C-alpha cells in the first residue's frame, strides 16, 4: 500500500518553562495578555507534521512518500529522512524562502504555547499530487495533514477528482480555518483524525453533528490523550484502545504525529483498525518518552516486548512479522 503524507516540514525550537502557565494568567485581564517566560532550556529539533509522520512510518518500514515544501536549507534534513526510510523526492524546494519554523514553550504541567512561521510551506499549494502518483506508480491513500491551508484544500479536491482515498488531518490549522473550508476537507474522507477538543471545534464550525460527520467520512479517529484513542464508524460499535505504559514523560510534542505514523503503517500492513490504533499508541509512547519529535529509536525487540505487554501476545504476533529487522 503506497501512502503519501502531505503536511508541514519544519524546524522545532522547543523550550521548557519550569512553572505553570495557569499561574501567570489573570482572569479579568485575558483581553490584554502580555507575558514573557524565562525558560530553562532550548532544543532545536527537526519537525513539521508531515515530516514527523513520515519519519515514524519510515521507522516502521512502510516507505512513505513525503509531500510538502521546504527551503534551500533542507539538505541536511532531507538526508536524515532519506536515511530513515522516507521518500523525499516529491518535496518542493523554494528558491526564496526558508524552511518553516515552530517555536514552542512547554510548562511543568505539559501545557504548551507555540507559534509557527510558514516560510516555504506556503509553496506547498503548488504541488500536484498527480505528478507524485505518476512518479511512484500510483497512490492508495493520501494523508492530508496540517500545511498551507490552500495546499490542504487543493490536495483534498484533487484526491476527490482523481478518486484517491484520503485522510483529513488538519489538526493545528483548524484554528484559522472557517466552517466552509473544514467542510471541504472533511466531506468524503476515508479517515478523519482529530483530538477531543478538535472534534468539538469541527462540529461547532461546520454545524454538523457527530452523526452527520460519520455520514460523510468512512472512519473517525479521535485521540483521547492519556486515555488512548476511539475509532467510530457509522453503524458500528466504537473501538477504544488504551495507551501503552510510559516509562517517563519527557516531551509531548509530536505525540499525535507518532500515533498517526503507527496507525497509517498499520493500514499499509493490512491489519485491523484496532491493531493499527495499538501500533499508533505504542509509537506515540516512544515519542513522549523522548525530547523532540524524531529523536526516538525504534528497536524491534524492545518495541515488540512493550507492545506485547500492553496489548497481549496475540496482538503482538500479528504485528511482529511486519516490523523491519
KOLTI-572593 format. One record per residue (C-alpha): residue number from 1; residue in one letter; x negated, y negated, z negated. Coordinates in steps of 0.25 Angstrom, whole numbers, plus 2048, in hexadecimal, padded with zeros to 3 digits. Layout:
N
pos, code, xx, yy, zz
NUM, A, X, Y, Z
...
end
This chain:
325
pos, code, xx, yy, zz
1, X, 800, 800, 800
2, X, 7FA, 7F3, 805
3, X, 7FD, 7E7, 7FB
4, X, 7F9, 7D9, 7FE
5, X, 7F8, 7D0, 7F2
6, X, 7FB, 7C1, 7F4
7, X, 7F8, 7B7, 7E9
8, X, 7EE, 7AD, 7E4
9, X, 7DF, 7AE, 7E4
10, X, 7D9, 7A6, 7D9
11, X, 7CE, 7A4, 7CE
12, X, 7D3, 7A4, 7C0
13, X, 7CD, 79B, 7B5
14, X, 7D2, 7A1, 7A8
15, X, 7D1, 79A, 79B
16, X, 7D5, 79E, 78D
17, X, 7DB, 795, 782
18, X, 7DA, 79A, 774
19, X, 7E6, 794, 76F
20, X, 7F5, 795, 773
21, X, 7FB, 78C, 77E
22, X, 808, 78C, 776
23, X, 802, 785, 76A
24, X, 7FE, 779, 773
25, X, 80C, 777, 779
26, X, 815, 76D, 772
27, X, 823, 770, 775
28, X, 828, 762, 777
29, X, 81C, 75D, 77F
30, X, 81C, 768, 78A
31, X, 820, 75E, 795
32, X, 813, 757, 792
33, X, 809, 762, 790
34, X, 7FA, 75E, 790
35, X, 7F1, 769, 78B
36, X, 7E3, 76D, 78C
37, X, 7DE, 77A, 787
38, X, 7CF, 77D, 783
39, X, 7CD, 78B, 788
40, X, 7C2, 795, 783
41, X, 7BE, 79C, 790
42, X, 7BF, 79B, 79F
43, X, 7BF, 7A7, 7A8
44, X, 7BE, 7A5, 7B7
45, X, 7C4, 7B1, 7BE
46, X, 7C9, 7B6, 7CB
47, X, 7D8, 7B5, 7CC
48, X, 7E5, 7B2, 7D4
49, X, 7F2, 7BA, 7D4
50, X, 7EF, 7C1, 7E2
51, X, 7E0, 7C4, 7DF
52, X, 7E3, 7C9, 7D1
53, X, 7EE, 7D3, 7D6
54, X, 7E5, 7D7, 7E2
55, X, 7D9, 7D9, 7D9
56, X, 7E1, 7E3, 7D0
57, X, 7E7, 7EA, 7DC
58, X, 7D8, 7EC, 7E1
59, X, 7D4, 7F1, 7D4
60, X, 7DF, 7FC, 7D5
61, X, 7DA, 7FF, 7E3
62, X, 7E6, 7FA, 7EB
63, X, 7DE, 7F1, 7F4
64, X, 7E8, 7E5, 7F4
65, X, 7E7, 7DA, 7FF
66, X, 7E6, 7CC, 7F9
67, X, 7ED, 7C1, 800
68, X, 7EA, 7B3, 7FB
69, X, 7E1, 7A7, 7FD
70, X, 7D4, 7A3, 7F7
71, X, 7C9, 798, 7F9
72, X, 7BB, 79A, 7FF
73, X, 7B7, 79D, 7F1
74, X, 7BE, 7AA, 7F1
75, X, 7B1, 7B2, 7F6
76, X, 7AD, 7B8, 7E9
77, X, 7BB, 7BB, 7E4
78, X, 7BE, 7C2, 7F2
79, X, 7B2, 7CB, 7F0
80, X, 7B7, 7CE, 7E2
81, X, 7C5, 7D2, 7E7
82, X, 7BF, 7DA, 7F2
83, X, 7B6, 7E2, 7E9
84, X, 7C3, 7E5, 7E1
85, X, 7CB, 7EB, 7EC
86, X, 7D3, 7DF, 7F1
87, X, 7D5, 7DC, 800
88, X, 7D2, 7CD, 801
89, X, 7D1, 7CC, 810
90, X, 7DE, 7C4, 810
91, X, 7DA, 7B9, 806
92, X, 7DB, 7AC, 80D
93, X, 7CF, 7A3, 80B
94, X, 7D1, 794, 80A
95, X, 7C7, 78B, 811
96, X, 7CA, 77F, 808
97, X, 7D0, 784, 7FA
98, X, 7CA, 78B, 7EE
99, X, 7D0, 798, 7E9
100, X, 7DB, 795, 7DF
101, X, 7D9, 794, 7D0
102, X, 7E1, 798, 7C4
103, X, 7DE, 791, 7B7
104, X, 7E4, 797, 7AA
105, X, 7E3, 796, 79B
106, X, 7E8, 7A1, 792
107, X, 7EB, 79F, 783
108, X, 7EA, 7A8, 777
109, X, 7F8, 7AE, 77A
110, X, 7F4, 7B1, 789
111, X, 7FD, 7A6, 78E
112, X, 7F7, 79F, 79A
113, X, 7F7, 791, 7A1
114, X, 7F2, 791, 7AF
115, X, 7F0, 788, 7BB
116, X, 7EE, 78D, 7C9
117, X, 7E7, 785, 7D5
118, X, 7EB, 78B, 7E2
119, X, 7DF, 787, 7EB
120, X, 7DE, 791, 7F7
121, X, 7EA, 798, 7F2
122, X, 7F3, 78E, 7FA
123, X, 7EE, 794, 807
124, X, 7F4, 7A2, 804
125, X, 800, 79D, 80B
126, X, 7F8, 79E, 818
127, X, 7F6, 7AD, 817
128, X, 7FF, 7B6, 820
129, X, 802, 7C4, 81A
130, X, 804, 7CA, 828
131, X, 7F5, 7C8, 82A
132, X, 7F2, 7CF, 81D
133, X, 7FB, 7DA, 821
134, X, 7F4, 7DC, 82E
135, X, 7E6, 7DC, 829
136, X, 7E9, 7E7, 81F
137, X, 7F3, 7EF, 827
138, X, 800, 7EB, 820
139, X, 805, 7E7, 812
140, X, 80E, 7F0, 80A
141, X, 810, 7E5, 7FF
142, X, 80C, 7D6, 7FD
143, X, 80B, 7D1, 7EE
144, X, 80E, 7C2, 7EF
145, X, 808, 7BC, 7E3
146, X, 807, 7AE, 7DD
147, X, 800, 7A6, 7E8
148, X, 802, 799, 7F0
149, X, 812, 798, 7F0
150, X, 813, 796, 7FF
151, X, 80A, 7A3, 801
152, X, 813, 7AB, 7F8
153, X, 81F, 7A7, 800
154, X, 818, 7A9, 80D
155, X, 813, 7B7, 809
156, X, 821, 7BB, 804
157, X, 828, 7B6, 810
158, X, 81E, 7BD, 819
159, X, 820, 7CA, 811
160, X, 82F, 7C9, 814
161, X, 82D, 7C6, 823
162, X, 823, 7D2, 825
163, X, 82B, 7DC, 81B
164, X, 81F, 7DD, 812
165, X, 823, 7E1, 804
166, X, 81F, 7D6, 7FA
167, X, 81D, 7D4, 7EB
168, X, 821, 7C6, 7E5
169, X, 818, 7C2, 7DA
170, X, 817, 7B3, 7D9
171, X, 814, 7B2, 7CA
172, X, 80D, 7A5, 7C7
173, X, 813, 79E, 7D3
174, X, 821, 79F, 7CE
175, X, 820, 793, 7C6
176, X, 81E, 78A, 7D3
177, X, 828, 791, 7DC
178, X, 837, 78E, 7DD
179, X, 842, 797, 7DE
180, X, 843, 797, 7ED
181, X, 834, 79B, 7EE
182, X, 836, 7A6, 7E4
183, X, 842, 7AC, 7EB
184, X, 83A, 7AD, 7F8
185, X, 82E, 7B4, 7F0
186, X, 838, 7BE, 7E9
187, X, 842, 7C2, 7F3
188, X, 83F, 7CF, 7FA
189, X, 832, 7D2, 7F1
190, X, 82F, 7E1, 7EF
191, X, 82A, 7DD, 7E2
192, X, 82B, 7D1, 7D9
193, X, 821, 7CE, 7CE
194, X, 824, 7C5, 7C2
195, X, 822, 7C4, 7B3
196, X, 82D, 7C2, 7AA
197, X, 82C, 7B3, 7AA
198, X, 82B, 7B2, 7B9
199, X, 837, 7BB, 7BA
200, X, 840, 7B1, 7B3
201, X, 83A, 7A6, 7BB
202, X, 83D, 7AD, 7C8
203, X, 84B, 7AF, 7C4
204, X, 84D, 7A0, 7C0
205, X, 846, 79B, 7CD
206, X, 84D, 7A4, 7D7
207, X, 85B, 7A4, 7D0
208, X, 85B, 7B3, 7D1
209, X, 85E, 7BD, 7C6
210, X, 855, 7C9, 7C3
211, X, 85F, 7D2, 7CA
212, X, 85F, 7C9, 7D7
213, X, 850, 7C9, 7D7
214, X, 850, 7D8, 7D7
215, X, 859, 7D7, 7E3
216, X, 84E, 7D0, 7EA
217, X, 842, 7D8, 7E6
218, X, 83E, 7E7, 7E6
219, X, 837, 7E7, 7D9
220, X, 835, 7DC, 7CE
221, X, 829, 7DE, 7C5
222, X, 829, 7D6, 7B8
223, X, 81D, 7D5, 7AF
224, X, 820, 7D4, 7A1
225, X, 813, 7D0, 79A
226, X, 80F, 7D9, 78F
227, X, 81B, 7E1, 791
228, X, 817, 7E6, 79F
229, X, 820, 7E6, 7AB
230, X, 82E, 7E8, 7B0
231, X, 832, 7ED, 7BE
232, X, 840, 7EA, 7C3
233, X, 847, 7EF, 7D0
234, X, 855, 7EE, 7D4
235, X, 85E, 7F9, 7CF
236, X, 852, 800, 7C7
237, X, 84F, 800, 7B9
238, X, 843, 7F7, 7B5
239, X, 835, 7FD, 7B4
240, X, 82E, 7F8, 7A8
241, X, 81F, 7FA, 7A6
242, X, 817, 7F6, 79A
243, X, 809, 7F1, 799
244, X, 7FC, 7F9, 797
245, X, 7F6, 7F7, 789
246, X, 7EC, 7EB, 789
247, X, 7DE, 7ED, 783
248, X, 7DD, 7DE, 782
249, X, 7E4, 7D1, 787
250, X, 7D9, 7C9, 78E
251, X, 7E0, 7C0, 798
252, X, 7EE, 7C1, 79E
253, X, 7EA, 7BA, 7AB
254, X, 7ED, 7C3, 7B7
255, X, 7F4, 7CE, 7AF
256, X, 800, 7CD, 7B9
257, X, 7F7, 7CE, 7C5
258, X, 7F1, 7DA, 7BF
259, X, 7FF, 7E0, 7BD
260, X, 803, 7DD, 7CC
261, X, 7F6, 7E3, 7D1
262, X, 7F9, 7F0, 7CA
263, X, 808, 7F0, 7CE
264, X, 804, 7ED, 7DC
265, X, 7FA, 7F8, 7DC
266, X, 804, 802, 7D7
267, X, 80D, 7FE, 7E3
268, X, 801, 801, 7EC
269, X, 7FF, 80E, 7E6
270, X, 80E, 812, 7E7
271, X, 810, 815, 7D8
272, X, 81D, 812, 7D1
273, X, 821, 804, 7CD
274, X, 81F, 808, 7BE
275, X, 811, 80D, 7C1
276, X, 80E, 800, 7C9
277, X, 812, 7F8, 7BD
278, X, 80A, 801, 7B4
279, X, 7FE, 7FF, 7BD
280, X, 800, 7F0, 7BD
281, X, 802, 7EF, 7AE
282, X, 7F5, 7F7, 7AC
283, X, 7ED, 7EE, 7B5
284, X, 7F3, 7E1, 7AE
285, X, 7EE, 7E7, 7A1
286, X, 7E0, 7E7, 7A6
287, X, 7E1, 7D9, 7AB
288, X, 7E6, 7D3, 79E
289, X, 7DA, 7DA, 797
290, X, 7D0, 7D2, 79F
291, X, 7CD, 7C3, 7A1
292, X, 7D0, 7C0, 7AF
293, X, 7D9, 7C6, 7BA
294, X, 7CF, 7CE, 7C1
295, X, 7C5, 7D2, 7B7
296, X, 7CB, 7DF, 7B2
297, X, 7C5, 7EC, 7B7
298, X, 7CE, 7F8, 7BB
299, X, 7C7, 805, 7B7
300, X, 7CF, 811, 7BC
301, X, 7CD, 81A, 7B0
302, X, 7CF, 80E, 7A6
303, X, 7DC, 80A, 7AE
304, X, 7E2, 818, 7AE
305, X, 7DF, 81A, 79F
306, X, 7E6, 80E, 79B
307, X, 7F1, 810, 7A6
308, X, 7F4, 81E, 7A0
309, X, 7F4, 819, 792
310, X, 7FE, 80E, 796
311, X, 807, 816, 79F
312, X, 805, 825, 79E
313, X, 7FD, 830, 7A5
314, X, 808, 832, 7AF
315, X, 807, 823, 7B4
316, X, 7F8, 823, 7B4
317, X, 7F8, 830, 7BC
318, X, 800, 829, 7C7
319, X, 7F7, 81D, 7C7
320, X, 7E9, 824, 7C6
321, X, 7E8, 828, 7D4
322, X, 7EA, 81A, 7DA
323, X, 7DF, 813, 7D2
324, X, 7D1, 812, 7D9
325, X, 7C6, 819, 7D2
end
